[in-house]
């Protein structure tokens, strides 16, 4: 019987054999490890606040491993994503946050936190050999994710932790029944969705986010495949009422209005997930992090039948929306050393590999993707990992890097929601753009 | 115990009793200090600070800038605020009237003696005991247009499916339905308490005078119950005005802004857009409105007492 270790790795005969073969390398690593003083901050106590997610749960469960390794006592607080984002901002603004490490949604909080310089720059910590274990190997982190976590002024105020790419989930069984190929363009996807629909069985060709705010990331998935790609231009002006933005809005409208279930106007990711899990939708474009529940045989009717594919190409290019998270240390923290130790442990190669193979998150490191053995033993199909690797190559920020990003999502999201009810896309996007433009201009002036 | 106060010389024009009262207050005034500190720190100071912040342009993470009444001026020109206020009043009206009518009817029914009355009362008040967020999550599952049990039940009796909270035109009535289910028992309990305290003599007199059941209810029960009804009305109005958790969990103010009440608007301004100055102005205006409504209801209560 397989046995789960503290790091979550499953011990198998094959793994034991591999360990034996890798013994010399391990001895070398252990020597390097022994030179680094993990116990330097023994007896200290730190507080960590992270988002509720499979990876958050795994880190919380493995907390004792960190405490045994370092002798640092660590309190881990796990808060639901939306509330977590708000909580950390309020605490940062108070000047005396209660935590020493905080998870940061880079696509939401990055510029706000960076502008206020709430977090410490981790580059000096990385450069300090007495504080950074040689095993941490920062060069292993993907260049794209490092860039994503770096502020415009060059400070890196969070260590990149996880990426999230938008992909297509599709129901292989429904596709096989109608002998339909996986779409590679939005047009093909729309035609496939029409053919896959079976209203008599309440099966729909597509499901996607319709709820205001949450829906902007689906619209940006279409926009990213146009020549324009972005939502703000190089002068940091809003460009959400251009022909390309309106084209993306038209795609959003027809997918949500014509080939999605009635009521999609109020669907967030959880309703989409439920619909897809119950086999009621043939395709769903959303973050790759939902693979784990979809493949859970206890909860999902489509487990084992889920296909994974890159988002389709558009008229101007091929990009998928990228979102991400990082771990930062507040400037106000008096425990920066112990906090940095926690980040090194949480984002170690072993932990990042564990997140990848368990479907708990897409690591910011590159080495987990080249671990063939671990990938082969994962319960996710190879197609999942291939889609992941392919997405990493075409990923582009799914939201603009601005301070009032939530307000942006609210205003544009309302316009998009209105189009599902039949409103004209161009009119709605122009109205929303006019509404948000002064907010962005004011925010940029303040920055 | 020696009465020291009595030993003090009484000021001219004051009776001994009044002097004793005055000295008593002076001597024990310090006992009020702990309560005063609590009130000042958790009520007065936050209020003064809210007023102060409302006069500033302040986004969390940015510098605070004094803007005087600009936030209030902006508020009264903000169509979204106006719509949020209108939705709040619409929601409040429905979420007060329906539980009141149903609660009074239920109280009258449960006041009568019938077999298993205690069990029926207990079952009726069960919804009130549930946590609002848990209630909201369960209702959200039931409202799902394709997979929810409500549309399945409708289909069993040949009624076409409803979009419930997933359509702009039905979202507020649907949210009110949850509110009615949740809080009608509270109204029932309050009115039932009132019914239990009513004297029997007027009913006997009315019976002798030949009054029928409706006349007894209309001319005896209802007037005597009025103080209890007004109390229930005040509690329900305050509850409905400050409704947030259920709406936020079920719709987050959507679809679009179709269920964005003033509390959701306020929450978004303060904790999603971090526009603390503007949000504080919303709080001040909303508080003034609630104060006016509460004053109106209390005045009504006094009028009812007098009549």
HADDOCK unambig.tbl for C-alpha pairs under 7 A between the chains (distance, minus, plus):
assign (segid A and resid 86 and name CA) (segid B and resid 271 and name CA) 6.05 0.50 0.50
assign (segid A and resid 86 and name CA) (segid B and resid 272 and name CA) 6.91 0.50 0.50
assign (segid A and resid 93 and name CA) (segid B and resid 60 and name CA) 6.09 0.50 0.50
assign (segid A and resid 93 and name CA) (segid B and resid 61 and name CA) 5.99 0.50 0.50
assign (segid A and resid 112 and name CA) (segid B and resid 61 and name CA) 6.93 0.50 0.50
assign (segid A and resid 116 and name CA) (segid B and resid 61 and name CA) 5.39 0.50 0.50
assign (segid A and resid 211 and name CA) (segid B and resid 254 and name CA) 6.79 0.50 0.50
assign (segid A and resid 211 and name CA) (segid B and resid 255 and name CA) 6.15 0.50 0.50
assign (segid A and resid 211 and name CA) (segid B and resid 256 and name CA) 6.96 0.50 0.50
assign (segid A and resid 212 and name CA) (segid B and resid 254 and name CA) 6.74 0.50 0.50
assign (segid A and resid 212 and name CA) (segid B and resid 255 and name CA) 6.76 0.50 0.50
assign (segid A and resid 212 and name CA) (segid B and resid 256 and name CA) 5.42 0.50 0.50
assign (segid A and resid 263 and name CA) (segid B and resid 145 and name CA) 6.24 0.50 0.50
assign (segid A and resid 263 and name CA) (segid B and resid 163 and name CA) 5.95 0.50 0.50
assign (segid A and resid 263 and name CA) (segid B and resid 166 and name CA) 4.81 0.50 0.50
assign (segid A and resid 263 and name CA) (segid B and resid 167 and name CA) 6.49 0.50 0.50
assign (segid A and resid 265 and name CA) (segid B and resid 166 and name CA) 6.19 0.50 0.50
assign (segid A and resid 265 and name CA) (segid B and resid 255 and name CA) 6.03 0.50 0.50
assign (segid A and resid 266 and name CA) (segid B and resid 166 and name CA) 4.81 0.50 0.50
assign (segid A and resid 266 and name CA) (segid B and resid 254 and name CA) 6.63 0.50 0.50
assign (segid A and resid 266 and name CA) (segid B and resid 255 and name CA) 5.18 0.50 0.50
assign (segid A and resid 404 and name CA) (segid B and resid 273 and name CA) 6.51 0.50 0.50
assign (segid A and resid 406 and name CA) (segid B and resid 272 and name CA) 6.25 0.50 0.50
assign (segid A and resid 406 and name CA) (segid B and resid 273 and name CA) 6.25 0.50 0.50
assign (segid A and resid 407 and name CA) (segid B and resid 273 and name CA) 5.72 0.50 0.50
assign (segid A and resid 414 and name CA) (segid B and resid 256 and name CA) 4.86 0.50 0.50
assign (segid A and resid 417 and name CA) (segid B and resid 256 and name CA) 5.58 0.50 0.50
assign (segid A and resid 418 and name CA) (segid B and resid 256 and name CA) 6.64 0.50 0.50
